[in-house]
Amino acid sequence: MSDRFTHFGYERVAESDKVGRVRSVFDSVAERYDLMNDLMSLGLHRIWKRFAIDAAAVRPGERVLDLAGGTGDLTLLLAPKVTASGRVVLADINPEMLSRGRDRMIDKGIVEGVDFVIADAERLPFAKASFDCICIAFGLRNVTRKLVALKSMYDALRPGGRLLVLEFSRVTVPALKTLYDTYSFSVLPWLGRVVARDAASYRYLAESIRMHPDQAELKEMMQSAGFERLKFFNLTGGIVALHRGYKL
């Protein structure tokens, strides 16, 4: 594939067009994004995210980046762990999603220790060695140049810092694959049409999962970006995987 082109779901598009098209998807789904997450995953996304937070093992006083954090699910879990002496930065490329995340933090009474930044994962607007931990949940597959983004995250981490990537991956249980494919390409677009009034965006989300690197490929990409002590954990039969790597 030419470096001038990439994929938008199953569609081949110019790299310069993908960011705008992804932004349009999340502009469209932002209003009902949290509701759709619960419906699509039957609430399992909450368990997956808590697993990621436990694996991140953040401590009081640390600086943590919740990248592509959208409406702030991870930030809600991270903020109490870093306490008043630490800091969580909730960052997203989409202003509409970030606005909803900020409103949600205020509604939950989290008004200190959290910053909100519009940020492109490929060009993070932070000084080198700014964070002890970076978490990105269900956001990397929407990034155009994933290796560039991983290198940007590596640069933003302090020595000894860790990256947690929670993302849809490849099903490892054969009996589950057919059922999962049927659900992804039939039920998800139907839910998108009925609940979010946007079947096309949820069809894209299903396609983007299939185009994302599998567990082994993502591990290799993280290694190429400089991360060490790499490990991944399959969740729910590989529907989701959590990758963890360290900057040593």
C-alpha positions as CSV (number, residue, x, y, z in Angstrom):
1,M,0.0,0.0,0.0
2,S,1.4,3.4,-1.0
3,D,2.2,5.7,1.9
4,R,-0.2,8.2,0.3
5,F,-3.2,5.9,0.9
6,T,-4.6,4.1,3.9
7,H,-7.9,2.4,4.8
8,F,-11.1,3.8,6.2
9,G,-12.8,0.6,7.2
10,Y,-12.7,-1.5,4.0
11,E,-12.4,1.6,1.8
12,R,-9.1,2.7,0.4
13,V,-8.7,6.5,0.9
14,A,-6.0,9.2,0.8
15,E,-4.2,9.6,4.1
16,S,-5.0,13.3,4.0
17,D,-8.7,12.4,3.9
18,K,-8.9,9.9,6.8
19,V,-8.6,12.3,9.7
20,G,-11.6,14.3,8.5
21,R,-13.7,11.2,7.8
22,V,-12.9,9.7,11.3
23,R,-13.8,13.1,12.8
24,S,-17.1,13.0,11.0
25,V,-17.9,9.6,12.4
26,F,-17.3,10.7,16.0
27,D,-19.1,14.0,15.5
28,S,-22.1,11.9,14.4
29,V,-22.0,9.4,17.3
30,A,-20.8,11.6,20.1
31,E,-24.3,12.3,21.6
32,R,-25.0,8.6,22.2
33,Y,-21.5,7.3,22.3
34,D,-21.6,6.1,25.9
35,L,-25.0,4.5,25.5
36,M,-23.9,2.7,22.4
37,N,-20.8,1.4,24.2
38,D,-22.9,-0.2,26.8
39,L,-25.3,-1.7,24.3
40,M,-22.7,-2.9,21.8
41,S,-20.5,-4.6,24.4
42,L,-23.4,-5.6,26.8
43,G,-21.5,-3.6,29.4
44,L,-18.3,-5.6,28.9
45,H,-16.3,-2.5,27.9
46,R,-16.4,-1.4,31.6
47,I,-14.7,-4.6,32.7
48,W,-12.1,-4.3,29.9
49,K,-11.3,-0.7,30.9
50,R,-11.0,-1.6,34.6
51,F,-8.6,-4.4,33.6
52,A,-6.5,-1.9,31.7
53,I,-6.4,0.5,34.7
54,D,-5.4,-2.3,37.0
55,A,-2.6,-3.3,34.6
56,A,-1.5,0.4,34.3
57,A,-0.9,0.4,38.1
58,V,-0.8,4.2,38.3
59,R,0.2,5.7,41.6
60,P,-0.4,9.0,43.5
61,G,1.6,11.8,42.1
62,E,2.0,10.4,38.6
63,R,1.2,12.2,35.4
64,V,-1.0,10.2,33.1
65,L,-2.3,10.8,29.5
66,D,-5.7,9.3,28.6
67,L,-5.2,9.6,24.8
68,A,-8.2,9.4,22.4
69,G,-10.0,9.5,25.7
70,G,-13.3,10.8,24.3
71,T,-15.9,11.0,26.9
72,G,-13.5,10.1,29.7
73,D,-14.2,6.6,30.9
74,L,-10.6,6.0,31.7
75,T,-10.1,9.4,33.2
76,L,-12.9,8.8,35.7
77,L,-11.0,5.7,36.9
78,L,-7.5,7.3,36.7
79,A,-8.1,10.6,38.5
80,P,-8.8,9.1,42.0
81,K,-5.7,6.9,41.7
82,V,-3.2,9.8,41.0
83,T,-4.9,11.9,43.7
84,A,-4.5,15.6,44.1
85,S,-0.7,15.4,43.8
86,G,-0.9,13.9,40.3
87,R,-2.4,14.9,37.0
88,V,-4.5,13.3,34.3
89,V,-4.6,14.8,30.8
90,L,-7.7,13.8,28.8
91,A,-6.8,14.3,25.2
92,D,-8.8,13.7,22.0
93,I,-8.5,14.9,18.4
94,N,-12.3,15.4,18.2
95,P,-13.5,18.6,20.0
96,E,-17.1,17.3,20.3
97,M,-16.0,14.2,22.1
98,L,-13.6,16.1,24.3
99,S,-16.4,18.6,25.2
100,R,-18.6,15.8,26.3
101,G,-15.7,14.3,28.4
102,R,-15.2,17.7,30.1
103,D,-18.9,18.1,30.9
104,R,-18.9,14.6,32.2
105,M,-16.0,15.2,34.6
106,I,-17.7,18.3,35.9
107,D,-21.0,16.4,36.4
108,K,-19.1,13.8,38.4
109,G,-17.4,16.5,40.6
110,I,-13.9,16.0,39.1
111,V,-12.8,19.6,38.6
112,E,-9.2,19.4,39.8
113,G,-6.2,17.4,38.6
114,V,-7.6,16.9,35.1
115,D,-6.6,18.9,32.0
116,F,-8.4,18.7,28.6
117,V,-6.3,18.9,25.4
118,I,-7.2,18.6,21.7
119,A,-4.4,16.4,20.4
120,D,-3.5,14.3,17.4
121,A,-1.9,11.0,18.5
122,E,0.6,11.3,15.6
123,R,1.9,14.7,16.8
124,L,1.4,14.9,20.5
125,P,1.6,18.5,21.7
126,F,3.6,17.7,24.9
127,A,7.3,18.0,25.8
128,K,9.4,14.8,25.8
129,A,9.2,12.8,28.9
130,S,6.0,14.4,30.1
131,F,4.1,11.3,31.4
132,D,4.6,8.3,33.6
133,C,1.8,6.4,31.9
134,I,-0.1,6.7,28.6
135,C,-3.4,4.8,28.1
136,I,-5.3,4.7,24.8
137,A,-8.5,2.7,24.7
138,F,-10.3,1.9,21.4
139,G,-8.6,4.8,19.7
140,L,-5.4,3.4,18.0
141,R,-7.3,1.7,15.2
142,N,-8.7,5.1,14.1
143,V,-5.2,6.6,13.7
144,T,-3.9,6.8,10.2
145,R,-0.2,6.2,10.8
146,K,-0.1,3.9,13.9
147,L,3.7,3.5,14.1
148,V,4.2,7.3,14.0
149,A,1.6,7.6,16.8
150,L,3.3,4.9,18.9
151,K,6.7,6.7,18.5
152,S,5.1,9.9,19.5
153,M,3.7,8.2,22.7
154,Y,7.2,6.8,23.3
155,D,8.8,10.2,23.2
156,A,6.1,11.6,25.6
157,L,6.9,9.0,28.2
158,R,9.5,9.4,30.9
159,P,12.1,6.6,31.3
160,G,10.4,3.8,33.2
161,G,7.0,4.9,31.9
162,R,4.5,2.5,30.4
163,L,2.0,2.5,27.5
164,L,-1.3,0.6,27.7
165,V,-3.2,0.0,24.4
166,L,-6.7,-1.4,24.8
167,E,-8.1,-2.3,21.5
168,F,-10.4,-4.7,19.6
169,S,-8.3,-7.5,18.2
170,R,-8.5,-11.0,16.6
171,V,-10.8,-13.6,18.1
172,T,-8.8,-16.6,19.4
173,V,-11.7,-18.9,20.0
174,P,-12.9,-20.5,16.7
175,A,-16.4,-21.2,17.9
176,L,-16.8,-17.5,18.8
177,K,-15.6,-16.1,15.4
178,T,-18.7,-16.7,13.3
179,L,-21.0,-15.5,16.0
180,Y,-18.9,-12.4,16.5
181,D,-18.8,-11.6,12.7
182,T,-22.5,-11.9,12.5
183,Y,-23.0,-9.6,15.4
184,S,-20.5,-7.1,14.1
185,F,-21.9,-6.7,10.6
186,S,-25.6,-7.3,11.3
187,V,-26.4,-6.3,14.9
188,L,-24.0,-3.3,15.3
189,P,-25.2,-1.4,12.2
190,W,-28.8,-2.1,13.2
191,L,-28.1,-0.7,16.7
192,G,-26.4,2.3,15.1
193,R,-29.4,3.0,12.9
194,V,-32.0,2.5,15.7
195,V,-30.2,4.1,18.7
196,A,-27.7,6.5,17.2
197,R,-29.5,7.1,13.9
198,D,-26.3,6.3,12.0
199,A,-25.8,2.8,10.7
200,A,-22.9,3.8,8.4
201,S,-20.6,5.0,11.3
202,Y,-21.1,1.7,13.1
203,R,-20.5,-0.3,10.0
204,Y,-17.2,1.6,9.7
205,L,-16.3,0.8,13.3
206,A,-16.9,-2.9,12.6
207,E,-14.7,-2.7,9.5
208,S,-12.0,-0.8,11.3
209,I,-11.6,-3.6,13.8
210,R,-10.9,-6.1,11.0
211,M,-8.3,-3.8,9.5
212,H,-6.5,-3.2,12.8
213,P,-3.3,-5.2,13.4
214,D,-3.8,-8.4,15.3
215,Q,-2.2,-9.1,18.7
216,A,1.2,-10.2,17.4
217,E,1.4,-7.4,14.8
218,L,0.6,-4.7,17.3
219,K,3.2,-6.1,19.7
220,E,5.8,-5.9,16.9
221,M,4.8,-2.4,16.1
222,M,5.2,-1.3,19.7
223,Q,8.6,-3.0,19.7
224,S,9.6,-1.1,16.6
225,A,8.5,2.2,18.3
226,G,11.1,1.4,21.1
227,F,8.9,-0.2,23.8
228,E,10.3,-3.1,25.8
229,R,9.1,-5.8,28.2
230,L,6.1,-6.1,25.9
231,K,3.1,-8.3,26.9
232,F,-0.5,-8.6,25.7
233,F,-3.6,-10.0,27.4
234,N,-6.5,-11.5,25.4
235,L,-9.9,-10.5,26.9
236,T,-13.2,-12.2,26.0
237,G,-11.7,-14.7,23.7
238,G,-9.5,-12.2,21.9
239,I,-12.3,-9.8,20.9
240,V,-10.3,-7.3,22.8
241,A,-6.6,-7.3,23.7
242,L,-4.6,-5.2,26.1
243,H,-1.0,-4.5,25.1
244,R,1.5,-3.1,27.7
245,G,5.0,-1.9,27.0
246,Y,7.7,0.1,28.9
247,K,10.1,2.8,28.0
248,L,13.3,1.7,29.6
